[in-house]
């Protein structure tokens, strides 16, 4: 997120899903070997930040995301042509993904990733994701509203927040609705790097 708390910039659209300036939030990861390899690219930087990303990726067995992160806009799913997400023909996830939506759709397999569309709420999605993850973790990948729903329901155990040194001045805040879910956090790690500060928290109460 940005220093002023936004995880997407203003004026989000199909052409700018992260809003104006939102791409800057993720510039810290684009050059890392751990990001480049799943995206079919060679090379990349190694070091402590890359190790952090590898550790995180190894921990997750499934991911839950909202429709905004998967894409396709509101309403019934586009059919002509069908909408298969922002992620291309071989998405970088490599594990089952559960997409929260109000509109039914059959599972979609692209490369080594299967997207499962869940219409009966966050609890059902979490139950299915836990079963698919086995002994690994479930990542609540976003967007902000999905994270807030799971936080309010008491289902978030840990956060890893990557704070980019930018001020977006508007957009979507990660904790805009956190008031409905007062929580106490314990800081578990801090990794400072030029492009972002990486802070881990454990939810304690």
C-alpha positions, 0 to 999 in steps of 0.5 A: 500500500502507499504511505497514505494507506491506499492499495489502489489509486483513484479512477479505477477502470478496466484499462487501469484496474489499479487506478491512477498511479496504482502500478507504482505500488508494486514496482518493488516486486517486478524486478525480483527473481521470485516474481519473474519466474512464475511470469515466465521471465528469466533473471531477476534480483535475489536477496532478502526481499526476494527471500521474503517473497519466496517464503510467502509463496511457499506458504500458500496453498490456495488464494481467495480473491474478490471479483475485482482482482479477478476482473470482468466488471460487475453483473453477469459474466461476459460471454462473447468473448468470455472473460478469463481474468487479468492473468493471461493463459498461464496465470502465476498462481499455480494453486487453486483460487477461489473467486468471490462473486454474486454470479455463478460460473463453472470452474476455469482452468488456465495453465496450472491454476484453477479458478473456482467461483463461490457465490455463497459467501466468505465462510463457504469460500474459506472452508473450500480454500482450507480444504484445498490448501491442506497443511499450507496457508490460505492467502486472502489476496484482496481487494481491500473489501474482501480483506476487510470482510475476513478481518471483521469476521475474525478470520485473518491471522497475519498481515504482510504489508508492503509500504511503497514510498509514494503518496497516491492522494486518493483511491481505495484504502486497505483499512478504510472500514477497519472500524467494524473490526477492532483488532490488536496486532503484534509486529513480527518482522520489518524488512527495510528496502529502497523500494518498499518497507515490508512489515509483518503483523500477527493478529492477537485479539 
